[in-house]
Each structure stands twice: as C-alpha cells, then as structure tokens.
Amino acid sequence: MPMMSRDTSDTSVTFSLAELAKLEEARVREEHVQRARTREKEAREQREEEARRRAADAARAAAEAETQARREREQAEAEARAEARARAALEVARIEAEAKARLEADNAARAHELAVTRARAEGRRRSLTHALAAALGLALCGGAAAAYGVAQHVAGLEQEAQRLRDAQAALADERESARAAELAALDRRHAALRGRPLARDAEEATATAEAARSALDPRALDHNRLRAFGDALDALETRLDALERIAALDRRHADLAAWAAERRRPEATAAAQVAAARARTPGADEGALRAYEGALTHLREALARPAASGPRPQVGVGPQQPRCTNPGDPMCGFDGRSL
C-alpha cells in the first residue's frame, strides 16, 4: 500500500511537470506571436509614414513649382496687358491727333478763303472808289451786287464752321454715351459674378475687380480704365469657373476616397491627393484641373480592379489542441484543452 501511494505521488508530480512544460511552451509561443505582430505593426506603420512623407514632399514640390509658374504667368500677363494698354493709348492718341489736324486744316482753309474773299471785296471797293467819278451809277450797282455776294459767301462759311463744331460735339456725346453703356454692362456682369455661390472663395480676383471698378469715375469715363475693369471681370469669371470645377472634382474625390477606405486601400489615393493640392492653388491653370480629373479617373479604375488577396499565414501558431469533454480528466490542462 505505501508503494502504491508513492507511485501515485510520482505520477502526479510527473503530470504536473508536464503540464508546467506545456504551459511554458504555450507562453513562449504566445510571446513569439506577440513579438511577430508587433514587428509587423511597426513595419506597417513605418511604410505608411514613409508613404505619407513622400506624398507630402511631392505635394510641397508641386505647390512650389505651381507657385513659381503662377508668378511667371502673372508677370507675363501683366506685361502683355501693359503693352496692350500702351498700344491702345497710342492708337487713341493717333486718332485724336488726326481728327484734330483735319479739323484745324479745314478751319484754316475756310479762314483763308474768308480772308481772300474779304481782300477781294476791299479791292473791289477801292476800285469802285477810284472809278466813282467816271461811272457813279454803274459802280454803285456793281458794288452793291458784289457786297451782297460776299456777304452771302461769308454767311455760308460761318454756317459750315458751325456745322463742323456741332458734328464734333455730337461725336463726343456719342462717345460718352457708348462708354456709359459699356460701364452699365460691366456693372451688370460684375453683379452677376458676385452672386455666384463660390464668389467668396475668389477673394483675390474679387478684390482686383473691386479696385478696377473704384478707379472709374462715371462723370469722366476713361477707355483704358474700362478695359482694365473688363480684364478684371474676365479673370474673376475664369477663377469662379475653376473653383466650380474643383468643387465637383472634390465631391468625386470624396466618394472615391470612401470607396478606397471601404476596400482598405488608402494608399491608392496618394496621386489624387497630390493632384487635388495642385489644382487648389490660386494660380492653377487648365492643365492642373485636367491632371486632377485624370488622377481621379485612374483611382476609379484602380479601385474597380479586384485586389490580389490570399490567406495570411499565422506566424508561430501551432495546431490547436481539442478541448476536453470531461473537466475531471487528468489529461486535461489548465486552459481546458487536452495535453
């Protein structure tokens, strides 16, 4: 009987040591699995951080390049506008000088004709005075007729000069009326542009248009300032059209980003994010908008393709032991599984 008790005790100790060994082995396996998961998580975070950094660098470089291009483009446009305004001013000055020269030449010719007529009349009067003793009756009749003809000719010249002055005044009034009508049309266009939904986002173009309008004096309209106001409205309309296109593309981008998040492929949106940042810069041109739209098209096509997937292997995990059916079984471990 003592021998049987000692054997039973040895068997229990052996079972306990085996159980402890199994638990230690399970703990070691669990630590290996945990370390593998930690390393995998750190590697994934490093890859994501590197992707974010590259995307940020690309976006920053693109923004800097776009800013430089915008500055050069604005400088070229300013030079072109200045040259066009100078040419327009020279053309207006040339036309006004030619009109003034023609008017002065016509006035001078008519004044010369009037002086010649008056001189001839004076000569006739002197001739008539010298011949008064010989033919008083005939000279008086001829002098009266000549004086009447001269008076009629002078009156005709004065009427022609007054007609030219009236025509010049009418031309000036017509020019002022045309400029006033042009200003009214520009004001209506300005009001329509300010009423568009995204007008508050085009602050720079709106301020330029406001400054160009403030420089206009309705009582003394200037052709160059009207042209500058029209150019500012063109720039404002172009900016508003670009903002509306960007808003539509942003809505499409948001939908595609949600789709990418659903499919767990956020890295596919990096190119679209760079194109979006480039298109949102104030000086973005038509090429940047087309690039943004193309990036969204590529993103949609990439998300539409099925992603390559497969079962991910479990690192360091051995075959699972079946659970015990009888908890009182001596071969059942502490975790409820068979040893």
Secondary structure, 3 states (H helix, E strand, C coil): CHHHHHHHHHHHHHHHHHHHHHHHHHHHHHHHHHHHHHHHHHHHHHHHHHHHHHHHHHHHHHHHHHHHHHHHHHHHHHHHHHHHHHHHHHHHHHHHHHHHHHHHHHHHHHHHHHHHHHHHHHHHHHHHHHCCCCCHHHHHHHHHHHHHHHHHHHHHHHHHHHHHHHHHHHHHHHHHHHHHHHHHHHHHHHHHHHCCCCHHHCHHHHHHHHHHHHCCCCCCCCHHHHHHHHHHHHHHHHHHHHHHHHHHHHHHHHHHHHHHHHCCCHHHHHHHHHHHHHHCCCCCCHHHHHHHHHHHHHHHHHHHCCCCCCCCCCCCCCCCCCECCCCCCCCECCCCEEC
